[in-house]
Amino acid sequence: MWKLQALVVHILLMGSILSTYFQPTILPNLVPQKTMSEMGLEPPANRLVVFVTDGLRADSFLANNGSDVPDLKDIYRKQGRIGISRTCAPTMTRPGHIAIFGGFNEDPAAALVNFRYNPSDFDTVFNRSRHMIGWAHRYIVDYFNKLPHGGAPLRFDSYMERELPKKLSCDKWAFDKVANFLTNGDNVREWRNHKPSVFLVYLADMDIAGHRFKPLSEEFFKRLQHTQRGIRNTYEFFERVFNDSRTAYLMTSDHGMNNEGFHGGGSSFEVEIPLFMWGAGVRREEIDLEANFPRKPNISQVDQNQLAPLMSALIGLPPPMNNLAMMPVGYLNVSDEYEAVALHLNVLQLLSQAQILIRRHEKAMFYKWLPKFKELHLDLIDQYAPQFDFLKAEGNLTEAMEMCQEFGKLAKQCLEYYHEYYQIPLIVSTSLSYLIWFYCLLLQLTRLSKKEKVPRRGFMTFSTLILVMIGILVITMLELQNVPHITAFYLILPVGMLIMAQAERPVKGYWILHPMWNFGFILLPAVLMMSMAFIIKHLWMLYGISVLLNNRRALRKPSMKLFIWLCLALLVTIMLFVEQRIRKGLRNIPLKDFHVLYISMVLAIIRPLILGHRHDLRVWTFNTVAMLAGAYGVYQYVVYEESVSPYVYAVTWSFLFFAFLSIAYFAKSLPEARKRLQLITINMVTVLSLLTNSWSCLNVQIVITEFIFGLEVYEQSKRTKETEVVEDEHKSLKNLKGFYRYGYMILLYFFVAFFLAGHWLSSFLFKSTAARLFYPHFSLYIAGSLVMLKILLPSLICICVLYAMVPFVRKNSRSILICAFLISDAMGLYKYYFVRNRGSWKRIRTCLDQILLTHAVNFMLLGGLCLAKIFLCNTTMEKPGRKRARTSRSTLAADETEA
């Protein structure tokens, strides 16, 4: 029961973090505004052609006065305007496209899926136009193709890079497809009648060249010359085909790129991207006689999300319904009345969103007594449209546009205010939930530390009744306040947690023994592990000092085993230092990844032989065959470009089931805990070899070997007198120190193995190659499950080692796990206050990964303990100082009574 309780609580705590910072902000059920034609005004353009040059930064476009884009400069001499569009971090492909065509920065909830898709549906310029066709990479198409289209499906022609005949030919594919489309007379006749229409030409070569050659390289500028020439040829093709001077053109990028060829952050190179507009409806800026490219600070700048309302106004459309940007003024070659009405529609669209949130809050019963955005209210919103119409009728267009700007600014502030309305209450509520959970765990730990088990008060108490009544009252108030149900659930969560904690209180005696010791045992390891693993990144130092202090007694009595353990501990320390403090870590060693993997596979077989392990012939056979099949599969994957034989998949899946089921099958023939541990270790290490692609398995094998040797050295150095053991066995403080010591040890080795396995926290980018020997295609669920298994296995082996070799751990496994929970949850609570949902992609992902890891470790340890008990049930252990073996059935029974 306690395991289920811990599982549910940690799921709820993790959910409260996501609810606080990553709730969707996109409003549903919005209604589009009128088009410019419905307002009685003719748009300046019938069609819009958008060129998105992925990864091209403004600095590359404007460099050398446009000499690197001579064809586009030739167009600029005659028409158009050049500016800078400023995107915002995370500077990635998807957020950039959403900002350009949706008019808003990527929703914070998208960070949970690594900005691969948006959990909520949204509106775009494409959907408003009703006539759209695009030529783009399939990833780009997926951003928009699955959105609701209202009966006018978007038309895309797409490709994958691997389908093209040669590298850096994405732009050629796009230009050729556009040319083929325009040479078809039926297409031209059809689209000449589609008004308004949008054409998207996505150009990926600049991003690929930037990553491959760097933006300052000669090869990059050669590719830029090819791309800009293709843009001009496509522009001239459109002009010849339609020949009505009713086409507007816009060239921009989704994001920039720094000098190293990376993007995702917030540097000026990554944020500043080019904006070149020309054609119908584009106002010409003042230029000199030589048409020199503008430079800072004289160049005009807009936010990237302002392009959506600007493009919409060019072709007479209202802004996308979810747009959060104001149209920049002065970019359209139209009458003052047209620009004022376009801005008016933009403001109406923003006010309609603000109106929804204000009405939602005003319908609440306690609205009058709670904080509100006073600068904008429903009466003021209702006055806006008549006031604009009056100023427009009077001819005061300048004053009308100033009013539009003011109301648009208020609407944006109002939306931001109400989107974050419940964030502070959620932070307070989640903090209380954490603190109450600590209190509950300490109550359980105190009860388990006592010699005599004092019964709990349970739920049938007067205090529980009072708390239930308080909970019902709070739920009623939240419902009357129209609080969203998910938010209301987490606001009421502390009351439920307190009911659970009150039930854990003892009937008599102290509630929490040694409170200051508990506080120190929780805080010190949590601070050290948090700072060394995530902040200053010196986990190698924490690991080295911890293992030396743990085995300090053994240093007084030198032995061969001690020497071997010291060498292994030194090796692990060096590997941690290299992995955390040196760029690229162990990959600096001149060995290919698959060569390292082959070495680890060989070591996985000969390591048990060196340590003198004895296994059934069938165990050796199955593990060896699995290793050979895995090695052959890796060879195929490398040589034949990610193609693996189906026979390899059959062998790897078969062994995965064998690895777990064989432990139960050989249980009767392996009654001794150490021998069954040897079977668990060889099977799990083989599975780990099949799931890794580089240094992971080799590193984990060294860590596991060091852990076992260190534990044996520690056990040998302990006092083995039975009288002393009996004398101290029931001393609560000594037991408490033991609980925290082993809990800290389990957590420390989890993080050591995690970082040495090369997961995304150390290398940041998450590459889902764990499933390459198990499944031919990428599957989020299969690959994700196998990655979780890969993370779990080192901790599972360590817990099994402790459970098989240390009687204290086997007897007090629940108490030790509670101490691990306390330390890990303290780390999670600290990280909770520093979560970022805006800004640099790397910082967002790092914050999110770290806080999720502090919670995932609890699930891993809970699952590892359950599996360890199953694997090692009914085994015998050797008690120190005695020759005879004692069965663990009695201790298992004692374990059950703890629940």
N, C-alpha and C positions, 0 to 999 in steps of 0.2 A: 504493500500500500504506500509506503514512504517513497518508493521509487517512482510510482505514478504521480504522487504529489510533487516531487521535485521536477519531474518532466513537465507537468502542466504549468507549474509556476514559472519555470524558465522560458517556456514558450510564450506565456503571457508577458513576462518582462521584456522579451525581445520584441514582441508585438507592440508594446507601449513605446519603445524607442522609435520604431518605424512610424507609429501613429503620430508621434510628436513632430518629426522632421520630414516625413516623406508622404504626407497625405496629398492626393491629387488636388490641384487647384483649378482644373478646367471645368467650367460650368456647363451642365447639360441643358437641353431644351431651350436653346436660344433661337431667336427668329432673325433672319437676315434683314438688313435695311433695304430701302428702295434703290434701284439703279439710277444712274444719272439721266437716262432716257425717260424713266418714269417721273423724274423731277423736272422734265421739260428741257433738258440740256443735251446737246450732242457731244459725245466724247471725241477727243482729238484723234484717237486711233481705234481701228477695228480689231487689230491683232497685236500681240506682244510676243516677241521672240527673246527668250532668256538663255544666255550662255553662262553656265556655272563651271568655272575653271577650278576644279578641286585643288586646294593646297597652294594657290598662287597668292603671295602676299603683296601688299601695296608697294613695298620697297622694291621688289623685283620689277613690277609693272612701270613704276615711275623712274627707275634708275636711268642715268645717262640721258635724261630729257626724252625718254621714249625711243631711243635708238634701238632698243631690243624688241620693240613692237612697231616696226616701221609701217606696216599696213594699217594698223589701228591709228597710228599718228596721222596718216594720210587722211583717214576719215575725220579725225578730230580737227584738221585744218579747215574743213568745210562745215562741220556741224557737230552738235553734241556737247556734252559737258563731262568733265572728269572730277571725281572726288574720292574720298576715302569712306568706306563703310566700316564701322567699328562693331565687331562681334564681341561677345563676352564669353569668358571661360564657363564651361569647358569648351575649348576650341576643337570640336570634333565634327565629323561629317553630318551625322544626323541632327544634332542641335542647330548646326548652321542652316541646313535645309528647312527645318521647322521655323526658324526665325525669319528666313527669307520669304517663305510662302505661307506661313501661318500667322506671322506678326507677333509672336511671343517667344520668349526664351523657354527652353526645354523645361517641362514640368519636373519638380524635384523628385516625384515618384519614379521617373525614368532612371534615376541613379541606381535603383535597386536591380535593374536589369542591364546595368552597364551601358545605358543609353542606346540599347539595341532596338527598342521599340517603346512606344508610349502606352502605359496601361489604360489611358482614357482616349476616346475618340475626339477629334478636333476638326475644325474647318480650315480650308486653305483657299488661296486664289484660284486653284484648279477647280475646286468644287463650285465656286461662285461663277466661274466663266461658263460652265456647262459644256464647253467645247475645248478639249485639251488633248494634246498628243505630245509624247516625250520619247526621247531616245537616251537611255541611261543604263548604268550598271544595275544588275538585278537587286543589289542591296538598296539602291536608291528607290527603285520601283516599289519595293516592299514597304518603304516608309509611308507611301501614299495609297497604294493599290488596295489595301484592306480597310480603308476608311469608308464610312457611309457616303454614297455619292448621290443619293436622292433621285435615282432613276436615270442618271447620265454618267455611265461608267467612264473612268479615265482610260485613255488609250496609251499604252506604252509598248515600245519595242526594246527589249533588254538583252543583255549578254552577261556572261561570266568571263573573267579574264582567261581562265584556262581553255575556253572555247575558241579563243582567237589564234590565228596562225603564228604570230610572233609577239614578243614582248613590246611594250610601249606602242601598241597599235590601237588603244581604246579610242583615241580622238579620231583616228582615220576611220574606224568603224562607225562612229557617230556621224561624221561628215558625209560618208558614203551613204548611210541610211537616209539622211535628210535629202541628199541629192536625188536618190532613187524615188523618194516620196514626191518630191516636187516635179520630177519629170513625168509623172503619171498625170495625164490630163483629167481623169476622173477625180483624183484627189484634189487637184487645184479647183475644179468647178465646185466640188462639195464644200471645201473650206473657204472659198471666196464668199459663200453665202452664210457661213457661220460667224455671227457677230454677237458678242466679242469672242475671241479665241486666244488660246495661249499655247505656245510651242516651247518645250524645254529641250535644250541640248546640253547634256551633261558631259564634261570633258575631264577625264580622270588622269591623263598622262602627266600633268604637272605635279600632282601629288605623288605619283609613283616615282617620277624622276627626282623629286625633292628628297624622298626617303632614300632612294638608291644612290644618287650622286651628290646630294646636298645642294641647297639653293644658290650657292655662290660658284658652283662649278661650271665649266664650259659646256659640259653635256646638258646641264639643266637649261642654259640659255639657248642651246640649239633646239631643244624640245619646245621651248617657249616660242621661238621663231616659227616652228611648224604649226603650233596651235593657233597663234594669232593670224597666220596666213589663212588657215582653215576658217576662222571666224569671219574674215573679210570675204572670202569666196562664198561662204554660206549667206552672208548679208546680201551680196550682189545677186545671188541666185534668187532669194526672196523678192528683191526689188524687180528683177526681170519677170518673174512669174506673176506676181500680183499687180505690179505696175500701177498702183493707185495712190501712192504716198500716204497710205493709211496704216503703215506698220511701224511700231516702236520697237527699239532694240535696247537690251540691257545686258551688260557683261559684268559679272561680279564673281566672288568666290565664297565658299562656305566657311573657310578658315585660312589662316596664314600658316607660317612654318618658321621655326628658328633656324639659326645657321647650322645646327647639327642635324637638321632634317627631321625634327620631331615637332609635334603639336599636341595640344591638350591643355596647356597652361595659359597664363595671362600676360605674357610678355608682349611688347608692342609689335614685334614681328609676327606673332601668332594672332593678335587681335585685329590689326589694321590690314584690311583687304581692299583691293581696287573696286571702284565703281565707275563704269563708263556707260553713259546713256546717250543715245542718238536716235534719230528718226522722228516720226510723227509725234507731236505733242511735247517734245523735250525743249525746254527753254535754253537758249544759247547763253553761256556765261561770257563775260568780257575777257577777251584774250588779246595778246599782243600780235603784231603783224606776222611774226614768225611762228605763231601757234605753239609756243613753248608749253610744255606740261607744267601745270601748277605745282608749287612746292609748299611745304609747311613754312609759316603758319597761315598762308593765304589760301590754301586749298580748302574747299568745303567738305564738311564731315557730317555723316548721319549715322544713327544706330542701325545695325543690320535689320532689326525687326521693323524699322520704319519703311523698309522696301515693300512690304506687303500692302499697306494702304496706299503707297505711292503708285505701285503697279496697278492696283485696282482702280485708282482715279484716272490713270492713263487711258484705260479702255472702258471707262464708265461704269465700273462695278462698285458695289459697297465693299468695305473691308471685310475680311473673313470674320465670322461671328466670334471667334475666340481671340481676336486681335487685341493686343494690349499696348499698341504703339500709336503715336500721333504722326500723321502725315507731315513730312517736312515741307515747308512753304518755299516757293520760289523755284521749283524744279519743273513746273509745267508751263508750257507755252499756250496758255488758255486765258480766257477773260477773268477778271477779278470775281465776277459772279460765279463762274464755274469752280474756281479754286475755293471760294467761300463755301459753296454748297457741298463740295467734296469733303472739306474739313468738317462741315456740319454733320454729314453722314458718319464720319469717323467718330465724332464726339457722341452722337446718338448711340452708336454701337458700344462705346465704352460705358456710357451711362446706363444702358440696358443691363449690362453685367453688374454694375454697382447697385442698380435698382433691385436685382434679385437678392443680393446679399443683405441689403438694408431691409427689405420686406421680410426676409427670413428672420432677422433679429427683432424687428418691430412687432412681429406676431407673438414673440415670447412674452410671457406674463411679467417677467421681472426686467423688461427692457428699460423702463424709466430709471431704475436704480443701478443699472450696470453701465460700465464705460461704453461710449459710443463715439463714432466719428462725427463730431459736431459741425465740421465745415460743410458737409454735404448731407442733405436729407431729402425725403421724397417730395416735399413741397417745392423745394428749390429745383429739383429735377423737372417737376411738372411745369415750372415757369420758364425753363430754358428754351424749348421749341417755340412757343409764342413770342418770346422776346427776340429770338433770332429772326423769325419771320417779320417782325415789326421793323427791326433794323435793316433787313434786306429790302423791304418795301420802301423804306425811307431813303435807300441808296447809301446808307452808312456801312459799306462793306468792310472798311478797315476796322471799325468798332465791332462789327459782327465777328470778324476773324479773331480779334483780341479776346472777345467773350468766349469764343470756341476754345481758344488756347487755355483760358483760365478754367473752364469747366472740364476740359480734357485732363488737365493736370490734377484737378480735384478728384476726378473719377479714378485715375490711376492710384492716387494716394489712398482713396477709400477702399479699392480692391485689395491693395497690399495690407491695409489695416485689418480688414475682416478675414483675409486668408490666414493671418497669423493670430487671430483673436484668441484662440484657446491654447496657444503654445505655452505660455507661462503657467496656466493652471495644469496643463499636462506635465510640465517639468516638475511642478510641486507634487502632483499626484504620484508620478513615477518614483520620485525620490522617497516619498513616504512608503510606497510599496517595497522598495529595496530595503529600507530600514526595518520595516516590519518583518520582512523575510529574514534578515539577519537575526532579529530577535527570536523568530520561530526556530531557526537553526541552532541558535545558542541554547534555547530551552531543550531541544532534543539532545544536543551534545552533553549538556549537564546531566540529564537523566541517564544517558548511556555511560557516563563516567562514574556513576555511583555504584557502590557494591550492591546495595539493595535497590532494586528497581521500584521507584515510587510511582504509583498509578497517576495517570493524567486526569485532569478535570473533565475533559471531553466537551461535547457540544451542548449537553443538556444542563446549562447553567443560566443564572439570571443575567450575567454579563453578556452572554451570547444573545439572549432575547433583546436586551437593550440595543446591541449592535445591529441586529436584524431590523429592529424598528427604525434605527437611524438610517440604515441602508435603504429601506423602503421609502422613507421621507426624502432622501437625497435623489433616488431614482425618479420619484414623482416631480421633484423640482426641476430636474434635468429634462424631463419629458415636457413639462410646461414651458421650459425655456427653449424648446425646439433644438436642443443640442444634437448634432449628428450621432447616430447610435454607436458607432465605433468610438468616437470621442467620449461619449457618455459612459461607455463600458469601462474605459481606462480611468476616467475620473472617479468612478465608484469602486475601482479595484482595491484601493487601500482598506476599505471597510471589509471586504471579503477576506483580504489577507489578515486583518486583525482578528476576525472571527476564527480563522484557522490557527493563529498564534495563541489566542486565548485558550483554545482547546488543548494546547500543548503544555499549559502551566501545570505544575505538580500540585497534588492535593495538599501536601505539606512540605515544609523545608524550603531551602533556598531555590529561587527561580533560576539564577545563573551563578554558578560557582566561578571564582577567580575572574571577575569581569575585566580587571586591568590586564591580566595575563592574556586573556582572549583578545582584547583590543590590540595589544602589542603583537601577538602572533598573527593577527589578520593584517594589520596595517603595514608592518615592516616587510613581509614577503611581497605583499601587493605592490607597495611603492617600488621596491627593488626590481621586481619582475616587469612592472610597467615601464619604468625608466630605462632599464637595460635592454628590454626587448623592442620597445617602440619609440622611445624618445631619443636617448643618446646612443642607442644601439651598441651596447657593450655586453651583450649576453654572454660572450665568451669569458669575460672577467667574472661575472656572477656565477657562471657554471664552474669555473676553475676554483674559485674561493669556496663555493658550497661543497664540492666533492672532497676537497682537502680538509675542510673543517669536519665533515662527516666522518672521515676515516683518520682523524688526527691520532687516535690511540694506536692504530696499526703502524704508524710511522715509527713508533718506538721499537717495533720488533720486525726488522727487515726480513723479507722472504722473497722467493722467486715469484710467487703469485702477486705480492705487493709490487714488485718491479714491473711485471707485465701490466698490472692495472694502472700504474703511474704512466707507463708509456702510452697506453690506450687513452687515458684521460688527457694527456698532453696532446695527443693527436686530435682528439675531438675539440679541444680548446683552440688549436691552430686552425682547424677547418671552420669553426664558428667565426673566428676572427677574419679569415679570408672571405667567408661568405657575406659577412655583415659590413666589413670595413673597406674592402677592395672592390672596385667596379668589376662587374662580371664574375666575381667570386672565383670559384674553382674552375670555371670555364676558361680561365687564363692558362691553365695547364694545357699544353699542346697535344691534346687527345680528342678525337672525335667522340661525340656523344654515344654512338652505338658501340664504339670500342670500350668505353668505360662500362657500358651496360653488359657487354660480354664478360668483362673482368668480374663484375659483381655477380653474374650468373654462375661463373666458375667457383667463385668464393662461396656462394650459397650452398654448393654441393660439398666442397672440400672442408669448409668450416666445421661441420659436425664431425668429420673424420679426425680433424686435428684435435678437437675437444674431447674425443673418445665417446661420442654418442653412438648408441646402438639402436638400429631401427629394423623393423621387419623388411624383408626383401621387397615386398610389394610397395612399401613406402619409398624406398630408394628408386624403384623402377618408375613409379608414377611421377615423382619429383624430377627425375632425370629426363624422362620423356617430355614433360611439360617445359623444362628448360630448353631442350633441343628444339622443340616446336616454336617456343618463343624466340629463340635466337634466329631460327630460319624466317619467322615472320618479320622480325626487325630487319633482316637482310632484304627481304622482299619489299618492305615498306620504303627502305632507303633507295634501293636500286631501281625498282619498278614504279617509282613515283606514287607512293601511298596505296599500292595494290598488294593485298595479302590473300593468300590461299584460303578458301573456305575450310580446308582441313585443319589449318592452324586455329581458326575460330572454334572448331569443334573440340580440339584438344584443350584449348585454354578454358572454355566454359566447363568442360568435363572436369578439369582439375580444380576449378574454383569450387564446384560442389564437393569434390573429393576432399579438398583441404579442410572443410568444416565437418563433413559427415564422417570422415575416417577417424576423427577423434572419438566420436561416440562408438564407432565400430570396434576400435582397438582398446576401448576403456577397460574391459575385463582383463585383457592381457597386460595392461599397464596400470596396476593398482598404486604404484609409487608416484608421488606428485612430480618428482624431478624427471622421471622417465617420460611421463605424459607431457611435461613441459617441453622436453626435447622434441617430441612429435609436433606439438603446437608451433614451436619456433621454426622448424624446418618447413612446415607447410605454409605458414604465414609469410616467411621470407621469400619463398618461391612465388607466392601470389603477388607480393610486393615487386618482385623482379619483372613480372609480366605487366605490371601497371606503370612502370617508370620508363623514362626515356633518356636518362643521363646518370647523374651522380647519386640520385636519391637512394637507390637500394644499397649501394656500397656504403654510403654514409650511415644509413640506418643500421646496417649490420655491425659497423664499428661501434655505434652508440649502444646497441643491445649487448654486444660482447663486453664493453666497458661496464655497463650497468650490472651485469651478472657477476663479473669479477669483483667489482666494487662492493656489491652486496655480500659476497662470500668473504671478502677481506674484513668487512665490518662485523659480520656475525662471528668470525673467528676471534676478533679483538674484544668482543664483549665479555663481561664476567659471566661465567657459565655455572656458578654455584647455585644449586637449586634453592638453598635457603634464602639467598638474596633475591631470587626471582619471586619466591612466594612472599617474602617480606614486603616487597615494593609493588606487588602486582595490583593491589587495590588502592594504591595511593592516587587520588584523583588528579593531583597536579602532574605527577609523573606520567600518568596515562594521557593527560591533556597534551603534554609536550610531545609524547610519541605520536598522537593523532596528527598534530600540526606538522611534525617532522616528515612523516610519510606522505601527508597530503601535499606539502610543499615539494617533496621529491617527485611525486607523480606529475605535478604541474610543470616543474622545471624540465623534466625529460620530455614532456609533451612539446614544449616550445623549442627545445633543442632539436628534437627530431623533426619538428615542423619546418624550422628554418633550414636545416641541413637537407631536407627533402626538396628544397627549391620551389616552394609554393609561392602564390602570387604576392604574399607580403614582402618577400625578399627580392623578387624580380619584377614585381608589380604587375606585369602583363600575365594574364591567365590563359595558358594554352591548353586546350582540352585534348591532349594526345594520350591521356591515360587509357582511353578505350580503343586504341588503334589495333591491338591484338585481340579485341573482343567483338568489334562491330565495324563494318566497312564504311558506314556513313556517320556523319555527326548527328547525335541525338542528345538533346539537352538532358533528358532523364537518365539515359544509360550512362553517358559520360559523367554527368553530375554524381550519380550514385557510385560509380567506380572511383571518382576522385575522393568522395567522402570515405569510401572504404580504404583508399590509400592513406588518407590522413589518420584513420582510426587504427590501422594495423600496428604501428610502433607503440602506441599507448596500450593497445590490447596485449601485446607481448610483455611490456613492462609490468602491467597489472598482474598478468599471469605469473610472471617471475616472482613478484612480491607474494602473491597468494600461494604459490607453491613452496617458497623457501622460508617465509617468515611467519611463524605461528601467530605473532602479535597482530599482523595485518589480517590474517584469515579470521581471527577472532573478532577484530574490531573494524571490519571493512566499512561498515556503515558510518562509524564515527570519523574514520579517515576521509571518506568521501565527503562528509559534511564539511570538514575543514578545508578540503579542496574547493568546495562550492563557495565557502565564505571568502577565501582569498580571491578566487576568480570573479565572483560577483562584486567585490570591492573594486577590482580593476574595471569591470564593466560600468559601475556607477560613475567612476572618474571619467571614463571615456564618453559617457552619456552627455556630459556638459560641454563637450568640445566637438560634437558632430557638426559637419558642414554639409549643407545641401545645395550650396551655390559656389561658383568659382571654379578653380582649376580642376580638371577631370582627375588628375593624379591625386590631389588633396582630398577630393570627395571620395574617391575609391579607397584611398588609404584609411581615412577616418571610418568609413563604413566597414571595410574589411576588418579593421582592428576591433571595433566594438562587436561585430558579429562573431569574430574569433573568440572573444572572451566569453561569449555565450555558447558557441559551438563546442568549446572544450568541455563544458558541463555535460552536453549530450553525449560526447565521445566517451567521457569517463564513466558516465552512467551505463552506457551500452557496453563498454569494455568490462566493467565489473560484473554485469549480468552474464556476459559470455564467459568470463573467467570462472564464475561459479558453476556454470553448466559444464565447461570443459574439464574442470578439476574436481567435480563432485565424486565423493566416495574414494578419495585418494588418501594415502598414508604419508605422513611427514616424519622426518628424523628430527627428534628434539635435541638441541645442543646439550652435550654432556652425557648423553645416553646412547647405548648401542641399539636398544630396541626401538622399533617403530610403533607409533601410535596412530590409530585411525582418526580421521578427521570427522567422522560422523557426528561425534559429540559436539565438536565445535560448530559444525554446520547447524546442528539443532539449536545451539546457543545463538547462532546468527539469526535463525528464524524467529527466535523470541524477541530479538531487537526490533523487528518490524511491528 
